[in-house]
Amino acid sequence: MNLASYIDYTLLKQTTTYADIKKLCDEAIQHKFAAVCVPPFMVSYTKEQLKGTNVKLATVIGFPFGYEIANAKLAETKQAIDDGAEELDIVINVSALKSGDWSYLEKEMRPLVEIAHNHGKLVKVIIETGVLTDAEIVQCCSLYAGLGVDFLKTSTGYAEKGATVEAVKLMRKNLPAKIKIKASGGIRSYEFAKELIEAGAERIGTSRVLS
């Protein structure tokens, strides 16, 4: 299996430098990865590094914990779009979820999806499966499918538990076919990535070139 077209090549460390991003982009172009995912601060710079290539530019919103107020995420989203991001990986408010406030989650995400789609951008919603019950994962599938997101994504990589085959299978079972799955968090080998793809993932978020 050629993984290149599945890979979102990711660098989100707080110590990330311009030189690190240049290297990330060069490797993504070389390997023909689907996208790079970079810190919001680095979006404009990354856009220049990817000019004239087919590699997409993704960034994160509300990263890594998602408990910013909704208006802060909206401002981040608008800025990321202005700076040139083509794909937005948005962390949900897990605090609201664990409090049972599903109406807040809907109100938070709806305008973010609308503004992104109005500008022709993709939305990947990060639900952090490693800290959710199966029932909560299923409810997330229902909620975010109803909002028309493009991808549901397993993890930020900051929780103790990242992507699992079981979570991807559960998501695939409970999502419409048109909504894709991105698996991320702890994916360090070709074999594991292949398992996740076979389970239903259509993007793989990783910070390394898998072999």
Secondary structure, DSSP 8 states (H G I E B T S, - for coil): ---GGGEEEE---TT--HHHHHHHHHHHHHHT-SEEEE-GGGHHHHHHHTTTSS-EEEEEESTTT--S-HHHHHHHHHHHHHHT-SEEEEE--HHHHHTT-HHHHHHHHHHHHHHHHHTT-EEEEE--GGGS-HHHHHHHHHHHHHTT-SEEE---S-SSS---HHHHHHHHHHS-TTSEEEEESS--SHHHHHHHHHHT-SEEEESS---
